[in-house]
Amino acid sequence: NPLVQQSIQSHNDDQMTTLPPDHGLPADPSKWTVYQVGEFIARLTNDTIREAFYESEMDGQALLLMTQEHLRDTMKIKLGPSLIISSEITKLRERVKKFSC
C-alpha cells in the first residue's frame, strides 16, 4: 500500500532528524533483537552495513561483545563506519551497566 509506505517513510525521516539518545529503541541494548540492532546500525551508517549485521544474526548481546577488529576484519566494514559503530557500542556498554546494578 503506497499510502502506508509513505507514512512509514515519513515516520522514519522524522526519527532521523530528531533521534533521541536511546535511538528510539528499548532502553536495555542487551535485550535488542536482530531487527532492532539492524535499525540501530542503519541509523549510524547505511542499509548495506545493516544487511551485514542481519546476515551475522547480531542481536543486542552479540553487539555489546563486538570489537572494532570484528567490524573491520570479520565483517569487512570500512574504517570510518567501524569507528562510528565502535564509539556507539562503547556508549551502549555504559548504558547496560546501569541495568546490571
C-alpha positions as CSV (number, residue, x, y, z in Angstrom):
1,N,0.0,0.0,0.0
2,P,1.7,3.2,-1.1
3,L,0.0,5.4,1.5
4,V,1.2,3.1,4.3
5,Q,4.7,3.1,2.9
6,Q,4.7,6.9,2.6
7,S,3.6,7.1,6.2
8,I,6.3,4.8,7.3
9,Q,8.9,6.7,5.3
10,S,7.7,10.0,6.7
11,H,7.9,8.5,10.2
12,N,11.5,7.3,9.5
13,D,12.5,10.7,8.2
14,D,11.2,12.3,11.4
15,Q,13.2,9.9,13.5
16,M,16.4,10.6,11.6
17,T,16.2,14.3,12.3
18,T,15.2,14.1,16.0
19,L,16.8,10.9,17.0
20,P,16.7,10.6,20.8
21,P,19.8,9.5,22.7
22,D,18.4,6.0,23.1
23,H,17.9,5.8,19.3
24,G,14.2,5.2,19.9
25,L,14.9,1.6,20.9
26,P,14.4,-0.3,24.1
27,A,16.5,1.1,26.9
28,D,18.5,-2.0,27.6
29,P,20.6,-2.8,24.5
30,S,21.4,-6.3,25.7
31,K,17.7,-7.2,25.1
32,W,17.6,-5.9,21.4
33,T,16.6,-8.3,18.7
34,V,18.5,-8.8,15.5
35,Y,16.0,-6.4,13.8
36,Q,16.5,-3.7,16.5
37,V,20.3,-4.0,16.1
38,G,19.8,-3.5,12.4
39,E,17.8,-0.4,12.9
40,F,20.4,1.0,15.2
41,I,23.2,0.2,12.7
42,A,21.2,1.7,9.8
43,R,20.8,5.0,11.7
44,L,24.5,5.2,12.3
45,T,25.6,4.0,8.8
46,N,23.6,2.6,5.9
47,D,21.4,-0.2,4.7
48,T,24.4,-2.2,3.3
49,I,26.0,-2.4,6.7
50,R,22.7,-3.1,8.3
51,E,22.3,-6.1,6.0
52,A,25.7,-7.4,7.1
53,F,24.5,-7.3,10.7
54,Y,21.3,-9.1,9.8
55,E,23.3,-11.8,7.9
56,S,25.5,-12.2,11.0
57,E,22.4,-12.6,13.2
58,M,23.7,-9.9,15.5
59,D,21.4,-9.3,18.5
60,G,21.9,-6.9,21.4
61,Q,24.1,-9.3,23.4
62,A,26.3,-10.0,20.5
63,L,26.5,-6.3,19.6
64,L,27.8,-5.5,23.0
65,L,30.7,-8.0,22.5
66,M,31.7,-6.5,19.2
67,T,35.2,-5.0,18.8
68,Q,36.5,-2.7,16.2
69,E,38.6,-5.6,14.9
70,H,35.5,-7.7,14.5
71,L,33.9,-4.9,12.5
72,R,36.9,-4.4,10.2
73,D,38.4,-7.8,9.9
74,T,35.5,-10.2,10.2
75,M,32.6,-8.1,8.8
76,K,34.9,-6.2,6.4
77,I,33.4,-2.8,7.4
78,K,35.5,0.2,6.3
79,L,37.4,2.2,8.9
80,G,35.1,5.2,9.1
81,P,31.9,3.4,9.8
82,S,33.6,0.9,12.1
83,L,34.9,3.8,14.2
84,I,31.4,5.3,14.5
85,I,29.9,1.9,15.4
86,S,32.6,1.2,17.9
87,S,32.1,4.6,19.6
88,E,28.3,3.9,19.9
89,I,28.9,0.4,21.2
90,T,31.0,1.9,24.0
91,K,28.2,4.2,24.9
92,L,25.8,1.3,24.9
93,R,28.0,-0.7,27.2
94,E,28.0,2.2,29.7
95,R,24.2,2.2,29.5
96,V,24.0,-1.5,30.2
97,K,26.0,-1.1,33.4
98,K,23.0,0.9,34.8
99,F,20.7,-2.1,34.3
100,S,23.1,-4.6,36.0
101,C,23.4,-2.6,39.2
